Amino acid sequence: MSDEILYCFDLADDSESDGLAPELLAGLELEFSSYENREEGTFVHTVYSQSREQAEQALAEVRKYLPEWRSFGAELEAGTVYLLNKADWAEAWKKFCKPLEISDTLLVRPSWENVSPKPGQAVLTIDPGMSFGTGRHATTLYCLKVIDRLAGKPGISSMLDAGCGSGILAIAAGLRGYKRIDAFDFDPDAVRVARENIAANSLPGILPSVGNAENYQGSPEGYDLVCANILGHLLKAFSRNIVTWVKPGRYLALAGILNAEFDGVSSLYTSLGFEELERSSLREWTSGLFRTL
């Protein structure tokens, strides 16, 4: 089959929240996009594979988890595998990615949208590809705001983007003046897309790598800000490695956490020498900013 063809299946999403299913799909390491059909009032997630065999395996795995996900509040209905031209997929993205203002100093836009930024407002260009991260999800949005808010503060010059996806957080840090920026993701395709997005923003000093939160080492001296936007159970499982990334007296933004999970995550990290500075909830997600004692 041509490299210009993808094998796909759709998941109709009737959940109360439009943010839960993307996190669950990301936890299965699937490549997907999500969009809303405003005319029909429906929300759809499309999972992509390079071969029919991979698509059928992914569909079987998703169907296996559907009953468990339903207990979390995710009401999904899976379709069947079909073929899609990559060119059609690329055009579909353009209908659902619009400019997003984070603050007076940071604006996110897809490359095909022309914008007129405010004076002094950095413009972040992002074409997400199949990676998770356009800035609109509650967890990504929180991290973007933290990066923007801490930019230029005394002693804040380095940043780690853990689970970089499309690279949007690392790019935001670069555009807002952070000097040392590292990034990693467990998915090689996400790292490839992140590198493309970083190049599009003219930030050659940021070089994302393939890695995972279980054993990533990073800078020996640590970072002034670590953004760990990964699932809550991974933040718990790999907490003892994650805390080593943060310099003494510096900051850790934790995201990707369901509301019901956040107290447990916060208690774990405070037991490891952090204080919770703030928490922010949007829909079913709660994110928080911590600082080492």
C-alpha positions as CSV (number, residue, x, y, z in Angstrom):
1,M,0.0,0.0,0.0
2,S,1.2,3.5,-0.8
3,D,2.9,5.6,1.9
4,E,0.3,8.2,1.2
5,I,-2.5,6.0,2.7
6,L,-3.4,5.6,6.4
7,Y,-5.6,2.9,8.0
8,C,-8.0,4.5,10.4
9,F,-11.0,4.0,12.7
10,D,-13.2,6.5,14.4
11,L,-14.5,6.7,17.9
12,A,-17.7,8.7,18.4
13,D,-17.5,10.4,21.8
14,D,-20.6,11.1,23.8
15,S,-18.7,11.8,27.1
16,E,-19.7,14.7,29.3
17,S,-16.1,16.1,28.8
18,D,-14.3,16.3,25.5
19,G,-10.9,16.0,27.2
20,L,-11.1,12.6,28.8
21,A,-10.9,10.3,25.8
22,P,-7.8,12.0,24.3
23,E,-5.8,11.3,27.5
24,L,-7.0,7.7,27.6
25,L,-6.0,7.2,24.0
26,A,-2.6,8.8,24.6
27,G,-2.1,6.3,27.4
28,L,-2.3,3.5,24.9
29,E,0.4,5.2,22.8
30,L,-1.9,5.5,19.8
31,E,-1.7,8.1,17.1
32,F,-4.9,10.0,16.8
33,S,-6.6,13.4,16.2
34,S,-9.8,14.8,17.8
35,Y,-12.3,17.1,16.3
36,E,-15.8,18.5,16.8
37,N,-18.5,18.4,14.1
38,R,-20.4,21.5,15.2
39,E,-23.1,21.0,12.5
40,E,-24.0,17.6,13.9
41,G,-23.1,18.3,17.5
42,T,-20.7,15.3,17.7
43,F,-17.1,14.8,18.8
44,V,-14.9,12.3,17.0
45,H,-11.5,10.8,17.6
46,T,-9.7,9.2,14.6
47,V,-6.9,6.7,15.3
48,Y,-4.3,6.2,12.6
49,S,-2.0,3.3,11.7
50,Q,0.4,2.6,8.9
51,S,-1.0,-0.9,8.1
52,R,-4.3,-2.7,8.2
53,E,-2.9,-5.2,10.7
54,Q,-1.8,-2.4,13.1
55,A,-5.2,-0.7,12.8
56,E,-7.0,-3.9,13.6
57,Q,-4.8,-4.5,16.6
58,A,-5.4,-1.0,17.8
59,L,-9.1,-1.3,17.3
60,A,-9.2,-4.6,19.3
61,E,-7.2,-3.0,22.1
62,V,-9.5,0.0,22.3
63,R,-12.6,-2.2,22.3
64,K,-11.1,-4.2,25.2
65,Y,-10.7,-1.0,27.3
66,L,-14.1,0.5,26.4
67,P,-16.0,-1.0,29.4
68,E,-13.3,0.2,31.9
69,W,-13.2,3.7,30.3
70,R,-17.0,3.9,30.6
71,S,-16.6,3.6,34.4
72,F,-14.4,6.8,34.2
73,G,-17.1,8.6,32.3
74,A,-15.9,8.1,28.8
75,E,-18.8,7.1,26.5
76,L,-17.2,5.9,23.2
77,E,-18.4,3.9,20.3
78,A,-15.8,2.4,17.9
79,G,-16.3,2.1,14.2
80,T,-14.5,-0.1,11.7
81,V,-11.2,0.3,9.9
82,Y,-11.1,2.4,6.7
83,L,-8.6,4.0,4.4
84,L,-7.7,7.7,4.3
85,N,-5.3,9.7,2.1
86,K,-2.7,11.5,4.2
87,A,-3.4,14.7,2.2
88,D,-7.1,14.5,3.2
89,W,-6.1,14.1,6.9
90,A,-3.8,17.1,6.7
91,E,-6.5,19.3,5.3
92,A,-9.0,18.1,8.0
93,W,-6.7,19.5,10.7
94,K,-6.9,23.0,9.3
95,K,-10.6,23.2,10.1
96,F,-10.1,22.7,13.8
97,C,-6.9,24.5,14.6
98,K,-7.4,28.3,15.2
99,P,-5.2,30.9,16.9
100,L,-5.2,30.8,20.7
101,E,-4.1,33.7,22.9
102,I,-2.4,32.5,26.1
103,S,-1.6,36.0,27.4
104,D,-0.5,39.5,26.2
105,T,3.0,38.0,25.7
106,L,2.2,34.7,24.0
107,L,0.0,33.7,21.1
108,V,-0.4,30.2,19.5
109,R,-1.3,29.8,15.8
110,P,-1.2,27.1,13.2
111,S,1.0,28.0,10.2
112,W,-1.8,28.5,7.8
113,E,-3.5,31.3,10.0
114,N,-2.3,34.9,9.6
115,V,-2.3,36.8,12.9
116,S,-1.6,40.3,14.1
117,P,0.1,40.0,17.5
118,K,0.1,42.6,20.1
119,P,3.3,44.6,20.7
120,G,5.8,42.4,22.4
121,Q,3.6,39.3,22.0
122,A,5.6,36.2,20.9
123,V,3.9,34.1,18.2
124,L,4.2,30.3,18.5
125,T,3.6,28.4,15.3
126,I,2.4,24.9,15.8
127,D,1.3,22.2,13.3
128,P,0.6,19.3,15.6
129,G,0.7,16.4,13.0
130,M,-0.5,13.3,14.8
131,S,1.0,14.3,18.1
132,F,-1.0,15.4,21.1
133,G,-0.6,19.1,21.9
134,T,-2.1,22.1,20.2
135,G,-2.5,24.2,23.4
136,R,-6.3,23.8,23.8
137,H,-6.4,20.8,26.1
138,A,-6.8,21.8,29.7
139,T,-3.5,20.3,30.8
140,T,-1.4,21.8,28.0
141,L,-3.0,25.2,28.5
142,Y,-2.1,25.2,32.1
143,C,1.5,24.4,31.4
144,L,1.7,27.1,28.7
145,K,0.4,29.7,31.2
146,V,3.0,28.6,33.8
147,I,5.8,28.8,31.3
148,D,4.6,32.3,30.2
149,R,4.1,33.5,33.8
150,L,7.5,32.4,35.1
151,A,9.4,33.7,32.1
152,G,12.0,36.3,33.0
153,K,11.6,35.8,36.8
154,P,14.9,35.9,38.7
155,G,16.6,32.5,38.7
156,I,14.4,31.0,36.0
157,S,16.3,30.2,32.9
158,S,16.1,26.4,32.2
159,M,13.1,24.2,31.4
160,L,12.4,20.5,30.8
161,D,9.4,19.4,28.7
162,A,8.6,15.9,29.9
163,G,6.3,14.1,27.4
164,C,6.8,16.8,24.8
165,G,4.2,15.6,22.2
166,S,4.1,18.2,19.5
167,G,6.8,20.2,21.3
168,I,4.5,23.1,22.1
169,L,5.7,23.7,25.7
170,A,9.4,23.6,24.7
171,I,8.7,26.1,21.9
172,A,6.8,28.4,24.3
173,A,9.8,28.3,26.6
174,G,12.2,29.2,23.8
175,L,10.1,32.1,22.6
176,R,9.7,33.4,26.1
177,G,13.4,33.6,26.7
178,Y,14.4,30.4,28.6
179,K,18.1,29.7,27.9
180,R,18.4,25.9,28.5
181,I,15.5,23.8,27.2
182,D,15.4,20.0,27.0
183,A,12.5,17.8,25.9
184,F,11.7,14.1,25.5
185,D,8.8,11.8,24.6
186,F,8.4,8.0,24.6
187,D,7.0,8.2,21.0
188,P,9.6,8.6,18.2
189,D,6.9,10.0,15.9
190,A,6.1,12.7,18.5
191,V,9.7,13.6,18.7
192,R,10.0,13.8,15.0
193,V,6.9,16.2,14.8
194,A,8.3,18.2,17.8
195,R,11.6,18.7,15.9
196,E,9.7,19.9,12.8
197,N,7.7,22.3,14.9
198,I,10.8,23.6,16.7
199,A,12.5,24.2,13.4
200,A,9.4,26.1,12.1
201,N,9.8,28.4,15.1
202,S,13.6,29.0,14.5
203,L,14.7,27.5,17.8
204,P,17.7,25.3,16.7
205,G,19.0,25.0,20.3
206,I,16.1,22.7,21.4
207,L,16.7,19.0,20.5
208,P,14.0,16.7,21.7
209,S,15.0,13.1,22.3
210,V,13.2,9.7,22.8
211,G,13.0,8.8,26.4
212,N,10.6,8.1,29.3
213,A,9.9,9.3,32.7
214,E,11.0,6.1,34.4
215,N,14.7,6.7,33.7
216,Y,15.3,10.0,31.9
217,Q,18.3,11.8,33.3
218,G,18.5,15.2,31.6
219,S,20.7,18.0,32.9
220,P,22.9,16.9,35.8
221,E,22.3,20.2,37.6
222,G,18.5,20.0,37.1
223,Y,16.0,22.6,35.8
224,D,14.4,25.7,37.1
225,L,11.0,24.6,35.7
226,V,9.9,21.1,34.8
227,C,6.6,20.6,33.0
228,A,5.5,17.0,33.3
229,N,2.3,16.8,31.3
230,I,1.8,13.0,31.4
231,L,-0.9,10.8,32.9
232,G,-1.5,10.8,36.6
233,H,-0.6,7.1,37.2
234,L,2.7,7.7,35.5
235,L,3.4,10.7,37.6
236,K,2.9,8.5,40.6
237,A,4.8,5.5,39.3
238,F,7.9,7.5,38.3
239,S,7.8,10.2,40.9
240,R,11.2,9.4,42.5
241,N,12.9,10.0,39.1
242,I,10.8,13.0,38.2
243,V,11.7,14.9,41.4
244,T,15.4,14.6,40.6
245,W,14.9,16.8,37.6
246,V,14.1,19.9,39.6
247,K,16.7,22.2,41.1
248,P,16.4,23.1,44.8
249,G,13.9,25.9,45.3
250,R,12.6,25.6,41.8
251,Y,9.3,24.6,40.1
252,L,7.5,21.5,38.9
253,A,4.3,21.8,37.0
254,L,2.3,18.5,37.1
255,A,-0.6,18.0,34.6
256,G,-2.5,15.2,32.9
257,I,-4.3,14.4,36.2
258,L,-8.0,13.7,36.6
259,N,-9.7,15.7,39.4
260,A,-10.2,12.7,41.6
261,E,-6.5,11.8,41.3
262,F,-5.0,15.1,42.2
263,D,-5.0,15.0,46.0
264,G,-3.2,11.7,45.8
265,V,-0.6,13.0,43.4
266,S,-0.1,16.1,45.5
267,S,0.3,14.2,48.7
268,L,2.9,12.0,47.1
269,Y,5.0,14.9,45.8
270,T,4.8,16.8,49.1
271,S,6.1,13.7,50.9
272,L,9.1,13.8,48.5
273,G,10.0,17.4,49.5
274,F,7.7,19.7,47.5
275,E,5.1,22.2,48.5
276,E,2.0,22.7,46.5
277,L,1.8,26.4,45.4
278,E,-1.4,26.3,43.4
279,R,-3.9,24.1,41.6
280,S,-6.2,24.8,38.7
281,S,-9.1,22.7,37.5
282,L,-10.7,22.9,34.1
283,R,-13.4,20.4,33.2
284,E,-12.3,17.0,34.7
285,W,-8.6,17.9,34.8
286,T,-6.6,19.4,37.7
287,S,-3.0,20.6,37.2
288,G,-0.7,22.1,39.8
289,L,2.5,24.0,40.4
290,F,4.9,22.7,43.1
291,R,8.3,24.0,44.4
292,T,11.1,22.1,46.1
293,L,11.6,23.0,49.8
